[in-house]
Amino acid sequence: QVQLVESGGGLVQPGGSLKLSCAASGIDFSNNFIAWHRQAPGKQREYVASIDANAFTNYKDSVKGRFTISRDNAKNMVELQMNDLKPEDTAVYYCMTRKYWGQGTQVTVAS
């Protein structure tokens, strides 16, 4: 059974930082493409960042230079370091691989 569990969300002021983690189990993690998506209230879920099995990364334009995705295959974990957070980054953040999604973690950026 594949499980993805996100953690690390919370409330942060504009300009602040958070690190999200996604712990995976039940899957050959090291050979899989992992992505972060987010969904803000009243909006569709959108792609944020991804990392493939060779550690090549890709980012949504609006987070480039602020967010960094990384993976630790030994720990079956992917992290999303988010710096210089903006109110428009407020959303529930989900990690996913193949057809599997985590339950999400809430990120709120407000003063």
Biopython code that builds the backbone (N, CA, C, O; Angstrom):
import numpy as np
from Bio.PDB.StructureBuilder import StructureBuilder

atoms = [
    (1, "GLN", "N", (0.846, -1.189, 0.000)),
    (1, "GLN", "CA", (0.000, 0.000, 0.000)),
    (1, "GLN", "C", (0.890, 1.251, 0.000)),
    (1, "GLN", "O", (1.735, 1.428, 0.878)),
    (2, "VAL", "N", (0.686, 2.093, -0.981)),
    (2, "VAL", "CA", (1.482, 3.301, -1.087)),
    (2, "VAL", "C", (0.899, 4.379, -0.174)),
    (2, "VAL", "O", (-0.306, 4.633, -0.174)),
    (3, "GLN", "N", (1.776, 5.000, 0.596)),
    (3, "GLN", "CA", (1.355, 6.115, 1.444)),
    (3, "GLN", "C", (2.318, 7.282, 1.267)),
    (3, "GLN", "O", (3.535, 7.105, 1.233)),
    (4, "LEU", "N", (1.756, 8.459, 1.157)),
    (4, "LEU", "CA", (2.518, 9.698, 1.135)),
    (4, "LEU", "C", (1.983, 10.567, 2.264)),
    (4, "LEU", "O", (0.784, 10.833, 2.339)),
    (5, "VAL", "N", (2.881, 11.008, 3.140)),
    (5, "VAL", "CA", (2.460, 11.782, 4.301)),
    (5, "VAL", "C", (3.237, 13.098, 4.319)),
    (5, "VAL", "O", (4.461, 13.110, 4.451)),
    (6, "GLU", "N", (2.505, 14.201, 4.182)),
    (6, "GLU", "CA", (3.126, 15.519, 4.202)),
    (6, "GLU", "C", (3.148, 16.062, 5.631)),
    (6, "GLU", "O", (2.296, 15.725, 6.452)),
    (7, "SER", "N", (4.127, 16.896, 5.904)),
    (7, "SER", "CA", (4.210, 17.581, 7.186)),
    (7, "SER", "C", (4.978, 18.881, 6.991)),
    (7, "SER", "O", (5.603, 19.101, 5.953)),
    (8, "GLY", "N", (4.920, 19.735, 8.003)),
    (8, "GLY", "CA", (5.718, 20.955, 7.992)),
    (8, "GLY", "C", (4.948, 22.224, 7.694)),
    (8, "GLY", "O", (5.521, 23.313, 7.725)),
    (9, "GLY", "N", (3.670, 22.108, 7.408)),
    (9, "GLY", "CA", (2.889, 23.306, 7.141)),
    (9, "GLY", "C", (2.674, 24.118, 8.405)),
    (9, "GLY", "O", (3.009, 23.686, 9.508)),
    (10, "GLY", "N", (2.104, 25.313, 8.219)),
    (10, "GLY", "CA", (1.831, 26.163, 9.364)),
    (10, "GLY", "C", (1.537, 27.580, 8.940)),
    (10, "GLY", "O", (1.324, 27.871, 7.763)),
    (11, "LEU", "N", (1.530, 28.458, 9.927)),
    (11, "LEU", "CA", (1.284, 29.883, 9.709)),
    (11, "LEU", "C", (2.619, 30.615, 9.755)),
    (11, "LEU", "O", (3.407, 30.432, 10.683)),
    (12, "VAL", "N", (2.862, 31.439, 8.752)),
    (12, "VAL", "CA", (4.109, 32.182, 8.685)),
    (12, "VAL", "C", (3.827, 33.572, 8.143)),
    (12, "VAL", "O", (2.900, 33.771, 7.358)),
    (13, "GLN", "N", (4.631, 34.522, 8.569)),
    (13, "GLN", "CA", (4.461, 35.887, 8.079)),
    (13, "GLN", "C", (5.050, 36.036, 6.676)),
    (13, "GLN", "O", (5.940, 35.273, 6.299)),
    (14, "PRO", "N", (4.574, 36.992, 5.911)),
    (14, "PRO", "CA", (5.180, 37.254, 4.593)),
    (14, "PRO", "C", (6.687, 37.468, 4.727)),
    (14, "PRO", "O", (7.160, 38.148, 5.637)),
    (15, "GLY", "N", (7.414, 36.873, 3.805)),
    (15, "GLY", "CA", (8.862, 36.921, 3.855)),
    (15, "GLY", "C", (9.486, 35.800, 4.646)),
    (15, "GLY", "O", (10.706, 35.635, 4.633)),
    (16, "GLY", "N", (8.672, 35.028, 5.334)),
    (16, "GLY", "CA", (9.182, 33.939, 6.149)),
    (16, "GLY", "C", (9.437, 32.674, 5.351)),
    (16, "GLY", "O", (9.282, 32.644, 4.130)),
    (17, "SER", "N", (9.834, 31.623, 6.072)),
    (17, "SER", "CA", (10.196, 30.354, 5.435)),
    (17, "SER", "C", (9.507, 29.184, 6.118)),
    (17, "SER", "O", (9.189, 29.229, 7.306)),
    (18, "LEU", "N", (9.291, 28.153, 5.347)),
    (18, "LEU", "CA", (8.807, 26.874, 5.854)),
    (18, "LEU", "C", (9.466, 25.771, 5.046)),
    (18, "LEU", "O", (9.826, 25.966, 3.885)),
    (19, "LYS", "N", (9.620, 24.616, 5.666)),
    (19, "LYS", "CA", (10.096, 23.440, 4.948)),
    (19, "LYS", "C", (9.050, 22.356, 5.066)),
    (19, "LYS", "O", (8.712, 21.922, 6.167)),
    (20, "LEU", "N", (8.541, 21.924, 3.938)),
    (20, "LEU", "CA", (7.583, 20.825, 3.899)),
    (20, "LEU", "C", (8.309, 19.519, 3.632)),
    (20, "LEU", "O", (9.303, 19.482, 2.905)),
    (21, "SER", "N", (7.807, 18.460, 4.221)),
    (21, "SER", "CA", (8.367, 17.133, 4.000)),
    (21, "SER", "C", (7.277, 16.201, 3.505)),
    (21, "SER", "O", (6.108, 16.336, 3.866)),
    (22, "CYS", "N", (7.680, 15.262, 2.681)),
    (22, "CYS", "CA", (6.775, 14.225, 2.189)),
    (22, "CYS", "C", (7.476, 12.885, 2.395)),
    (22, "CYS", "O", (8.492, 12.599, 1.760)),
    (23, "ALA", "N", (6.925, 12.074, 3.283)),
    (23, "ALA", "CA", (7.484, 10.764, 3.565)),
    (23, "ALA", "C", (6.695, 9.712, 2.798)),
    (23, "ALA", "O", (5.467, 9.665, 2.871)),
    (24, "ALA", "N", (7.408, 8.877, 2.068)),
    (24, "ALA", "CA", (6.756, 7.879, 1.225)),
    (24, "ALA", "C", (7.021, 6.478, 1.740)),
    (24, "ALA", "O", (8.092, 6.190, 2.273)),
    (25, "SER", "N", (6.034, 5.613, 1.574)),
    (25, "SER", "CA", (6.196, 4.199, 1.911)),
    (25, "SER", "C", (5.413, 3.366, 0.910)),
    (25, "SER", "O", (4.472, 3.849, 0.281)),
    (26, "GLY", "N", (5.818, 2.093, 0.769)),
    (26, "GLY", "CA", (5.109, 1.187, -0.122)),
    (26, "GLY", "C", (5.410, 1.388, -1.584)),
    (26, "GLY", "O", (4.665, 0.919, -2.445)),
    (27, "ILE", "N", (6.501, 2.085, -1.880)),
    (27, "ILE", "CA", (6.828, 2.377, -3.269)),
    (27, "ILE", "C", (8.344, 2.397, -3.429)),
    (27, "ILE", "O", (9.073, 2.723, -2.492)),
    (28, "ASP", "N", (8.810, 2.045, -4.629)),
    (28, "ASP", "CA", (10.234, 2.124, -4.931)),
    (28, "ASP", "C", (10.567, 3.591, -5.135)),
    (28, "ASP", "O", (10.633, 4.076, -6.265)),
    (29, "PHE", "N", (10.772, 4.278, -4.049)),
    (29, "PHE", "CA", (10.845, 5.734, -4.041)),
    (29, "PHE", "C", (11.922, 6.284, -4.958)),
    (29, "PHE", "O", (11.693, 7.255, -5.679)),
    (30, "SER", "N", (13.090, 5.671, -4.931)),
    (30, "SER", "CA", (14.234, 6.251, -5.616)),
    (30, "SER", "C", (14.053, 6.315, -7.130)),
    (30, "SER", "O", (14.721, 7.109, -7.793)),
    (31, "ASN", "N", (13.170, 5.502, -7.684)),
    (31, "ASN", "CA", (12.978, 5.474, -9.130)),
    (31, "ASN", "C", (11.765, 6.275, -9.590)),
    (31, "ASN", "O", (11.367, 6.194, -10.752)),
    (32, "ASN", "N", (11.189, 7.035, -8.693)),
    (32, "ASN", "CA", (9.960, 7.728, -9.031)),
    (32, "ASN", "C", (10.078, 9.241, -9.053)),
    (32, "ASN", "O", (10.794, 9.852, -8.260)),
    (33, "PHE", "N", (9.355, 9.810, -9.984)),
    (33, "PHE", "CA", (9.143, 11.246, -10.085)),
    (33, "PHE", "C", (8.204, 11.671, -8.957)),
    (33, "PHE", "O", (7.160, 11.054, -8.747)),
    (34, "ILE", "N", (8.577, 12.721, -8.236)),
    (34, "ILE", "CA", (7.762, 13.220, -7.124)),
    (34, "ILE", "C", (7.455, 14.685, -7.398)),
    (34, "ILE", "O", (8.325, 15.435, -7.841)),
    (35, "ALA", "N", (6.236, 15.085, -7.138)),
    (35, "ALA", "CA", (5.853, 16.475, -7.362)),
    (35, "ALA", "C", (5.097, 17.027, -6.167)),
    (35, "ALA", "O", (4.449, 16.295, -5.418)),
    (36, "TRP", "N", (5.197, 18.331, -6.011)),
    (36, "TRP", "CA", (4.363, 19.082, -5.069)),
    (36, "TRP", "C", (3.342, 19.871, -5.886)),
    (36, "TRP", "O", (3.664, 20.480, -6.906)),
    (37, "HIS", "N", (2.108, 19.840, -5.405)),
    (37, "HIS", "CA", (1.041, 20.656, -5.952)),
    (37, "HIS", "C", (0.419, 21.431, -4.794)),
    (37, "HIS", "O", (0.677, 21.135, -3.627)),
    (38, "ARG", "N", (-0.384, 22.402, -5.120)),
    (38, "ARG", "CA", (-1.078, 23.147, -4.060)),
    (38, "ARG", "C", (-2.463, 23.563, -4.544)),
    (38, "ARG", "O", (-2.723, 23.695, -5.740)),
    (39, "GLN", "N", (-3.331, 23.761, -3.571)),
    (39, "GLN", "CA", (-4.681, 24.204, -3.882)),
    (39, "GLN", "C", (-5.098, 25.277, -2.895)),
    (39, "GLN", "O", (-5.209, 25.035, -1.693)),
    (40, "ALA", "N", (-5.325, 26.460, -3.425)),
    (40, "ALA", "CA", (-5.806, 27.565, -2.609)),
    (40, "ALA", "C", (-7.329, 27.537, -2.568)),
    (40, "ALA", "O", (-7.959, 26.960, -3.455)),
    (41, "PRO", "N", (-7.928, 28.152, -1.555)),
    (41, "PRO", "CA", (-9.398, 28.149, -1.453)),
    (41, "PRO", "C", (-10.036, 28.720, -2.709)),
    (41, "PRO", "O", (-9.663, 29.797, -3.174)),
    (42, "GLY", "N", (-10.998, 27.991, -3.250)),
    (42, "GLY", "CA", (-11.727, 28.453, -4.414)),
    (42, "GLY", "C", (-10.982, 28.350, -5.723)),
    (42, "GLY", "O", (-11.461, 28.822, -6.754)),
    (43, "LYS", "N", (-9.806, 27.732, -5.691)),
    (43, "LYS", "CA", (-8.997, 27.626, -6.910)),
    (43, "LYS", "C", (-8.700, 26.170, -7.225)),
    (43, "LYS", "O", (-8.832, 25.287, -6.377)),
    (44, "GLN", "N", (-8.295, 25.945, -8.468)),
    (44, "GLN", "CA", (-7.934, 24.591, -8.862)),
    (44, "GLN", "C", (-6.560, 24.237, -8.317)),
    (44, "GLN", "O", (-5.728, 25.109, -8.068)),
    (45, "ARG", "N", (-6.339, 22.943, -8.135)),
    (45, "ARG", "CA", (-5.031, 22.481, -7.713)),
    (45, "ARG", "C", (-4.027, 22.797, -8.818)),
    (45, "ARG", "O", (-4.322, 22.632, -10.002)),
    (46, "GLU", "N", (-2.840, 23.252, -8.422)),
    (46, "GLU", "CA", (-1.825, 23.613, -9.401)),
    (46, "GLU", "C", (-0.476, 23.015, -9.051)),
    (46, "GLU", "O", (-0.161, 22.758, -7.889)),
    (47, "TYR", "N", (0.302, 22.804, -10.089)),
    (47, "TYR", "CA", (1.658, 22.283, -9.951)),
    (47, "TYR", "C", (2.558, 23.330, -9.315)),
    (47, "TYR", "O", (2.431, 24.525, -9.582)),
    (48, "VAL", "N", (3.480, 22.858, -8.461)),
    (48, "VAL", "CA", (4.428, 23.771, -7.827)),
    (48, "VAL", "C", (5.866, 23.426, -8.208)),
    (48, "VAL", "O", (6.611, 24.287, -8.674)),
    (49, "ALA", "N", (6.251, 22.176, -8.012)),
    (49, "ALA", "CA", (7.631, 21.771, -8.252)),
    (49, "ALA", "C", (7.698, 20.263, -8.364)),
    (49, "ALA", "O", (6.811, 19.549, -7.895)),
    (50, "SER", "N", (8.765, 19.785, -8.992)),
    (50, "SER", "CA", (8.936, 18.338, -9.112)),
    (50, "SER", "C", (10.410, 17.982, -9.183)),
    (50, "SER", "O", (11.266, 18.811, -9.488)),
    (51, "ILE", "N", (10.671, 16.716, -8.889)),
    (51, "ILE", "CA", (12.025, 16.194, -8.956)),
    (51, "ILE", "C", (11.941, 14.782, -9.503)),
    (51, "ILE", "O", (11.095, 13.995, -9.078)),
    (52, "ASP", "N", (12.819, 14.457, -10.450)),
    (52, "ASP", "CA", (12.727, 13.116, -11.027)),
    (52, "ASP", "C", (13.776, 12.194, -10.399)),
    (52, "ASP", "O", (14.487, 12.572, -9.468)),
    (53, "ALA", "N", (13.847, 10.977, -10.936)),
    (53, "ALA", "CA", (14.733, 9.968, -10.355)),
    (53, "ALA", "C", (16.214, 10.359, -10.455)),
    (53, "ALA", "O", (17.045, 9.864, -9.694)),
    (54, "ASN", "N", (16.529, 11.240, -11.390)),
    (54, "ASN", "CA", (17.908, 11.713, -11.535)),
    (54, "ASN", "C", (18.158, 13.034, -10.815)),
    (54, "ASN", "O", (19.195, 13.674, -10.987)),
    (55, "ALA", "N", (17.171, 13.423, -10.002)),
    (55, "ALA", "CA", (17.253, 14.659, -9.218)),
    (55, "ALA", "C", (17.169, 15.916, -10.069)),
    (55, "ALA", "O", (17.537, 16.998, -9.610)),
    (56, "PHE", "N", (16.691, 15.789, -11.300)),
    (56, "PHE", "CA", (16.415, 16.988, -12.082)),
    (56, "PHE", "C", (15.145, 17.627, -11.539)),
    (56, "PHE", "O", (14.169, 16.939, -11.239)),
    (57, "THR", "N", (15.167, 18.937, -11.418)),
    (57, "THR", "CA", (14.059, 19.649, -10.805)),
    (57, "THR", "C", (13.385, 20.597, -11.786)),
    (57, "THR", "O", (13.969, 21.021, -12.783)),
    (58, "ASN", "N", (12.144, 20.910, -11.469)),
    (58, "ASN", "CA", (11.392, 21.867, -12.269)),
    (58, "ASN", "C", (10.457, 22.624, -11.332)),
    (58, "ASN", "O", (10.017, 22.089, -10.315)),
    (59, "TYR", "N", (10.158, 23.877, -11.685)),
    (59, "TYR", "CA", (9.370, 24.731, -10.792)),
    (59, "TYR", "C", (8.347, 25.549, -11.575)),
    (59, "TYR", "O", (8.553, 25.920, -12.730)),
    (60, "LYS", "N", (7.253, 25.808, -10.900)),
    (60, "LYS", "CA", (6.301, 26.809, -11.390)),
    (60, "LYS", "C", (7.024, 28.157, -11.409)),
    (60, "LYS", "O", (7.804, 28.461, -10.507)),
    (61, "ASP", "N", (6.766, 28.948, -12.425)),
    (61, "ASP", "CA", (7.500, 30.203, -12.582)),
    (61, "ASP", "C", (7.433, 31.089, -11.343)),
    (61, "ASP", "O", (8.431, 31.708, -10.971)),
    (62, "SER", "N", (6.285, 31.155, -10.711)),
    (62, "SER", "CA", (6.108, 32.098, -9.606)),
    (62, "SER", "C", (6.867, 31.697, -8.341)),
    (62, "SER", "O", (6.972, 32.497, -7.411)),
    (63, "VAL", "N", (7.395, 30.477, -8.290)),
    (63, "VAL", "CA", (8.145, 30.060, -7.099)),
    (63, "VAL", "C", (9.630, 29.895, -7.384)),
    (63, "VAL", "O", (10.406, 29.632, -6.466)),
    (64, "LYS", "N", (10.035, 30.043, -8.633)),
    (64, "LYS", "CA", (11.458, 29.911, -8.968)),
    (64, "LYS", "C", (12.276, 30.924, -8.189)),
    (64, "LYS", "O", (11.912, 32.096, -8.088)),
    (65, "GLY", "N", (13.392, 30.449, -7.638)),
    (65, "GLY", "CA", (14.249, 31.314, -6.847)),
    (65, "GLY", "C", (13.837, 31.429, -5.397)),
    (65, "GLY", "O", (14.598, 31.935, -4.573)),
    (66, "ARG", "N", (12.631, 30.961, -5.073)),
    (66, "ARG", "CA", (12.160, 31.012, -3.692)),
    (66, "ARG", "C", (11.996, 29.612, -3.086)),
    (66, "ARG", "O", (12.243, 29.410, -1.897)),
    (67, "PHE", "N", (11.583, 28.666, -3.904)),
    (67, "PHE", "CA", (11.351, 27.299, -3.439)),
    (67, "PHE", "C", (12.445, 26.383, -3.965)),
    (67, "PHE", "O", (12.964, 26.577, -5.065)),
    (68, "THR", "N", (12.786, 25.383, -3.159)),
    (68, "THR", "CA", (13.761, 24.375, -3.572)),
    (68, "THR", "C", (13.236, 22.997, -3.200)),
    (68, "THR", "O", (12.915, 22.731, -2.042)),
    (69, "ILE", "N", (13.156, 22.130, -4.193)),
    (69, "ILE", "CA", (12.739, 20.752, -3.941)),
    (69, "ILE", "C", (13.972, 19.864, -3.902)),
    (69, "ILE", "O", (14.903, 20.041, -4.687)),
    (70, "SER", "N", (13.968, 18.910, -2.984)),
    (70, "SER", "CA", (15.095, 17.988, -2.870)),
    (70, "SER", "C", (14.571, 16.633, -2.429)),
    (70, "SER", "O", (13.451, 16.511, -1.933)),
    (71, "ARG", "N", (15.402, 15.622, -2.619)),
    (71, "ARG", "CA", (14.982, 14.283, -2.205)),
    (71, "ARG", "C", (16.105, 13.582, -1.462)),
    (71, "ARG", "O", (17.287, 13.810, -1.719)),
    (72, "ASP", "N", (15.705, 12.722, -0.536)),
    (72, "ASP", "CA", (16.640, 11.883, 0.204)),
    (72, "ASP", "C", (16.145, 10.456, 0.039)),
    (72, "ASP", "O", (15.252, 10.006, 0.757)),
    (73, "ASN", "N", (16.737, 9.752, -0.917)),
    (73, "ASN", "CA", (16.250, 8.402, -1.216)),
    (73, "ASN", "C", (16.462, 7.433, -0.059)),
    (73, "ASN", "O", (15.690, 6.489, 0.109)),
    (74, "ALA", "N", (17.491, 7.658, 0.730)),
    (74, "ALA", "CA", (17.749, 6.778, 1.875)),
    (74, "ALA", "C", (16.628, 6.874, 2.903)),
    (74, "ALA", "O", (16.341, 5.909, 3.612)),
    (75, "LYS", "N", (15.999, 8.040, 2.978)),
    (75, "LYS", "CA", (14.913, 8.254, 3.939)),
    (75, "LYS", "C", (13.544, 8.184, 3.284)),
    (75, "LYS", "O", (12.526, 8.372, 3.951)),
    (76, "ASN", "N", (13.510, 7.910, 1.963)),
    (76, "ASN", "CA", (12.232, 7.916, 1.234)),
    (76, "ASN", "C", (11.476, 9.222, 1.466)),
    (76, "ASN", "O", (10.287, 9.214, 1.784)),
    (77, "MET", "N", (12.168, 10.324, 1.306)),
    (77, "MET", "CA", (11.571, 11.606, 1.638)),
    (77, "MET", "C", (11.907, 12.664, 0.584)),
    (77, "MET", "O", (13.001, 12.693, 0.019)),
    (78, "VAL", "N", (10.934, 13.517, 0.349)),
    (78, "VAL", "CA", (11.116, 14.692, -0.492)),
    (78, "VAL", "C", (10.784, 15.921, 0.344)),
    (78, "VAL", "O", (9.823, 15.924, 1.113)),
    (79, "GLU", "N", (11.587, 16.955, 0.183)),
    (79, "GLU", "CA", (11.348, 18.181, 0.930)),
    (79, "GLU", "C", (11.137, 19.348, -0.027)),
    (79, "GLU", "O", (11.624, 19.357, -1.157)),
    (80, "LEU", "N", (10.401, 20.316, 0.464)),
    (80, "LEU", "CA", (10.195, 21.550, -0.290)),
    (80, "LEU", "C", (10.533, 22.704, 0.645)),
    (80, "LEU", "O", (9.766, 23.035, 1.550)),
    (81, "GLN", "N", (11.681, 23.303, 0.413)),
    (81, "GLN", "CA", (12.080, 24.471, 1.185)),
    (81, "GLN", "C", (11.457, 25.698, 0.534)),
    (81, "GLN", "O", (11.672, 25.961, -0.649)),
    (82, "MET", "N", (10.694, 26.437, 1.306)),
    (82, "MET", "CA", (9.985, 27.600, 0.776)),
    (82, "MET", "C", (10.471, 28.845, 1.508)),
    (82, "MET", "O", (10.292, 28.974, 2.719)),
    (83, "ASN", "N", (11.078, 29.747, 0.772)),
    (83, "ASN", "CA", (11.587, 30.996, 1.338)),
    (83, "ASN", "C", (10.840, 32.183, 0.749)),
    (83, "ASN", "O", (10.177, 32.073, -0.282)),
    (84, "ASP", "N", (10.961, 33.317, 1.423)),
    (84, "ASP", "CA", (10.329, 34.556, 0.954)),
    (84, "ASP", "C", (8.856, 34.311, 0.609)),
    (84, "ASP", "O", (8.383, 34.675, -0.467)),
    (85, "LEU", "N", (8.163, 33.698, 1.530)),
    (85, "LEU", "CA", (6.769, 33.334, 1.276)),
    (85, "LEU", "C", (5.890, 34.566, 1.139)),
    (85, "LEU", "O", (6.115, 35.592, 1.781)),
    (86, "LYS", "N", (4.890, 34.437, 0.289)),
    (86, "LYS", "CA", (3.966, 35.516, -0.013)),
    (86, "LYS", "C", (2.539, 35.069, 0.314)),
    (86, "LYS", "O", (2.257, 33.871, 0.332)),
    (87, "PRO", "N", (1.653, 36.006, 0.569)),
    (87, "PRO", "CA", (0.260, 35.609, 0.859)),
    (87, "PRO", "C", (-0.341, 34.729, -0.229)),
    (87, "PRO", "O", (-1.169, 33.867, 0.062)),
    (88, "GLU", "N", (0.060, 34.933, -1.464)),
    (88, "GLU", "CA", (-0.489, 34.122, -2.552)),
    (88, "GLU", "C", (0.035, 32.687, -2.563)),
    (88, "GLU", "O", (-0.421, 31.862, -3.355)),
    (89, "ASP", "N", (0.987, 32.394, -1.686)),
    (89, "ASP", "CA", (1.441, 31.009, -1.524)),
    (89, "ASP", "C", (0.534, 30.224, -0.575)),
    (89, "ASP", "O", (0.697, 29.014, -0.420)),
    (90, "THR", "N", (-0.402, 30.896, 0.049)),
    (90, "THR", "CA", (-1.321, 30.231, 0.964)),
    (90, "THR", "C", (-2.133, 29.181, 0.225)),
    (90, "THR", "O", (-2.789, 29.476, -0.774)),
    (91, "ALA", "N", (-2.083, 27.957, 0.724)),
    (91, "ALA", "CA", (-2.762, 26.839, 0.073)),
    (91, "ALA", "C", (-2.538, 25.576, 0.890)),
    (91, "ALA", "O", (-1.741, 25.549, 1.828)),
    (92, "VAL", "N", (-3.256, 24.544, 0.511)),
    (92, "VAL", "CA", (-2.931, 23.200, 0.994)),
    (92, "VAL", "C", (-1.933, 22.605, -0.003)),
    (92, "VAL", "O", (-2.178, 22.591, -1.210)),
    (93, "TYR", "N", (-0.827, 22.124, 0.510)),
    (93, "TYR", "CA", (0.245, 21.591, -0.325)),
    (93, "TYR", "C", (0.199, 20.063, -0.275)),
    (93, "TYR", "O", (0.109, 19.460, 0.795)),
    (94, "TYR", "N", (0.262, 19.457, -1.458)),
    (94, "TYR", "CA", (0.179, 18.013, -1.597)),
    (94, "TYR", "C", (1.424, 17.492, -2.305)),
    (94, "TYR", "O", (1.920, 18.125, -3.238)),
    (95, "CYS", "N", (1.927, 16.347, -1.869)),
    (95, "CYS", "CA", (2.937, 15.665, -2.676)),
    (95, "CYS", "C", (2.249, 14.505, -3.392)),
    (95, "CYS", "O", (1.242, 13.964, -2.937)),
    (96, "MET", "N", (2.830, 14.154, -4.518)),
    (96, "MET", "CA", (2.233, 13.085, -5.306)),
    (96, "MET", "C", (3.289, 12.358, -6.116)),
    (96, "MET", "O", (4.328, 12.924, -6.456)),
    (97, "THR", "N", (3.014, 11.102, -6.420)),
    (97, "THR", "CA", (3.820, 10.337, -7.335)),
    (97, "THR", "C", (2.923, 9.342, -8.054)),
    (97, "THR", "O", (2.069, 8.700, -7.442)),
    (98, "ARG", "N", (3.126, 9.227, -9.331)),
    (98, "ARG", "CA", (2.269, 8.385, -10.162)),
    (98, "ARG", "C", (0.822, 8.762, -9.900)),
    (98, "ARG", "O", (0.456, 9.911, -10.147)),
    (99, "LYS", "N", (-0.015, 7.870, -9.419)),
    (99, "LYS", "CA", (-1.428, 8.176, -9.188)),
    (99, "LYS", "C", (-1.719, 8.426, -7.711)),
    (99, "LYS", "O", (-2.880, 8.562, -7.324)),
    (100, "TYR", "N", (-0.697, 8.485, -6.898)),
    (100, "TYR", "CA", (-0.879, 8.565, -5.450)),
    (100, "TYR", "C", (-0.670, 9.996, -4.940)),
    (100, "TYR", "O", (0.229, 10.717, -5.374)),
    (101, "TRP", "N", (-1.539, 10.368, -4.003)),
    (101, "TRP", "CA", (-1.489, 11.693, -3.406)),
    (101, "TRP", "C", (-1.478, 11.573, -1.887)),
    (101, "TRP", "O", (-2.067, 10.653, -1.319)),
    (102, "GLY", "N", (-0.798, 12.516, -1.239)),
    (102, "GLY", "CA", (-0.881, 12.610, 0.203)),
    (102, "GLY", "C", (-2.155, 13.343, 0.614)),
    (102, "GLY", "O", (-2.979, 13.716, -0.221)),
    (103, "GLN", "N", (-2.291, 13.539, 1.928)),
    (103, "GLN", "CA", (-3.498, 14.175, 2.453)),
    (103, "GLN", "C", (-3.388, 15.695, 2.470)),
    (103, "GLN", "O", (-4.387, 16.394, 2.638)),
    (104, "GLY", "N", (-2.188, 16.197, 2.299)),
    (104, "GLY", "CA", (-1.984, 17.633, 2.237)),
    (104, "GLY", "C", (-1.598, 18.235, 3.574)),
    (104, "GLY", "O", (-1.898, 17.690, 4.637)),
    (105, "THR", "N", (-0.922, 19.376, 3.494)),
    (105, "THR", "CA", (-0.557, 20.140, 4.680)),
    (105, "THR", "C", (-0.828, 21.620, 4.393)),
    (105, "THR", "O", (-0.491, 22.129, 3.324)),
    (106, "GLN", "N", (-1.437, 22.292, 5.357)),
    (106, "GLN", "CA", (-1.862, 23.673, 5.149)),
    (106, "GLN", "C", (-0.702, 24.636, 5.365)),
    (106, "GLN", "O", (0.013, 24.558, 6.364)),
    (107, "VAL", "N", (-0.531, 25.536, 4.419)),
    (107, "VAL", "CA", (0.419, 26.633, 4.541)),
    (107, "VAL", "C", (-0.366, 27.938, 4.470)),
    (107, "VAL", "O", (-1.093, 28.191, 3.509)),
    (108, "THR", "N", (-0.208, 28.755, 5.500)),
    (108, "THR", "CA", (-0.890, 30.043, 5.533)),
    (108, "THR", "C", (0.142, 31.142, 5.712)),
    (108, "THR", "O", (0.914, 31.133, 6.671)),
    (109, "VAL", "N", (0.149, 32.086, 4.786)),
    (109, "VAL", "CA", (1.093, 33.204, 4.846)),
    (109, "VAL", "C", (0.280, 34.472, 5.117)),
    (109, "VAL", "O", (-0.468, 34.941, 4.260)),
    (110, "ALA", "N", (0.440, 35.006, 6.306)),
    (110, "ALA", "CA", (-0.341, 36.174, 6.697)),
    (110, "ALA", "C", (0.387, 36.907, 7.814)),
    (110, "ALA", "O", (1.137, 36.316, 8.592)),
    (111, "SER", "N", (0.143, 38.217, 7.870)),
    (111, "SER", "CA", (0.791, 39.022, 8.924)),
    (111, "SER", "C", (-0.124, 39.159, 10.119)),
    (111, "SER", "O", (0.241, 39.799, 11.106)),
]
sb = StructureBuilder()
sb.init_structure("model")
sb.init_model(0)
sb.init_chain("A")
sb.init_seg("    ")
for serial, (resi, resn, name, xyz) in enumerate(atoms, 1):
    if name == "N":
        sb.init_residue(resn, " ", resi, " ")
    sb.init_atom(name, np.array(xyz, "f"), 0.0, 1.0, " ", f" {name:<3s}", serial, name[0])
structure = sb.get_structure()
